[in-house]
Amino acid sequence: MTSNNNPSPRSGDDTYDLVDNALAALAERRGLWLGDDLTAIGLVSSLIEQAERFLPQLVHDARAGGHTWQEIAHALATSPDDAQLRYDPGTPLADSRWPHDP
């Protein structure tokens, strides 16, 4: 059963504002102009890539905290099988950014 602390992902005004602010901040940090479409695409891609890098550790921590693949899948808006294939280090499709123990 999914708890209220495990919302499914959704976009709206709140996420739009956060991404827009992050995009503007990243452009400013890199000294780039957001009016150029290719620049904006590159910056959005950078934000997406960085955000995705958080997921393997977060999934690992959720599993260590007792959350099921069903709960994790709900939070990722995917199926439990797909979530496990992507984030369980014992599967051949595990995310390469997985936080492996040395």
C-alpha positions in Angstrom: 0.0 0.0 0.0 1.3 3.5 -0.9 1.5 6.1 1.8 0.7 9.8 1.5 4.5 10.4 2.0 5.1 8.7 -1.4 3.4 11.0 -3.9 3.5 10.2 -7.6 5.5 12.7 -9.7 3.6 15.5 -11.3 4.3 18.8 -12.9 2.6 22.1 -12.2 3.1 25.7 -11.4 5.4 24.8 -8.5 7.7 22.6 -10.5 7.7 25.0 -13.4 8.8 27.9 -11.2 11.5 25.8 -9.6 12.9 24.6 -12.9 12.6 28.0 -14.5 14.6 29.5 -11.5 17.2 26.8 -11.7 17.6 27.3 -15.4 18.1 31.0 -15.0 20.6 30.5 -12.1 22.5 27.9 -14.1 22.7 30.2 -17.2 23.9 33.1 -14.9 26.6 30.9 -13.3 27.8 29.8 -16.7 27.6 33.2 -18.2 25.2 32.1 -20.9 22.2 33.8 -22.5 18.9 31.9 -22.2 17.5 33.6 -25.3 19.4 31.1 -27.5 17.3 27.9 -28.0 20.4 25.6 -28.2 21.8 27.1 -25.0 18.5 26.6 -23.2 18.3 23.0 -24.4 21.8 22.3 -23.2 21.1 23.8 -19.8 17.8 21.9 -19.4 19.6 18.7 -20.3 22.3 19.5 -17.7 19.6 19.9 -15.0 17.8 16.7 -16.0 21.1 14.7 -16.0 22.1 16.0 -12.6 18.6 15.4 -11.1 18.7 11.8 -12.5 22.0 11.2 -10.7 20.2 11.6 -7.4 17.9 8.6 -8.0 20.1 5.6 -7.5 21.2 6.7 -4.1 17.6 7.7 -3.1 16.2 4.4 -4.3 19.0 2.6 -2.4 18.2 4.5 0.8 14.4 3.9 0.3 15.0 0.1 0.0 17.3 0.2 3.0 14.5 2.0 4.9 12.1 -0.8 4.1 10.2 0.6 1.2 8.9 -1.8 -1.4 9.5 -1.8 -5.1 5.8 -1.0 -5.4 6.2 2.2 -3.4 9.3 3.2 -5.2 7.7 2.5 -8.6 4.8 4.7 -7.6 7.2 7.5 -6.8 9.0 7.0 -10.1 5.7 6.7 -12.1 6.7 3.3 -13.4 6.0 -0.3 -12.8 7.6 -2.2 -9.9 9.4 -4.5 -12.4 10.9 -1.6 -14.3 12.0 0.2 -11.1 13.7 -3.0 -9.9 15.4 -3.6 -13.2 16.8 -0.1 -13.3 17.8 0.3 -9.6 18.5 -3.2 -8.2 22.3 -3.6 -8.5 21.7 -7.3 -9.0 20.0 -6.8 -12.4 21.7 -6.5 -15.8 20.0 -3.1 -16.5 20.9 -1.5 -13.2 21.7 2.2 -13.4 25.4 2.6 -13.9 25.5 5.4 -11.4 24.4 2.9 -8.6 26.2 3.6 -5.3 28.2 0.4 -5.3 30.1 -0.6 -2.2 33.9 -0.8 -2.8 
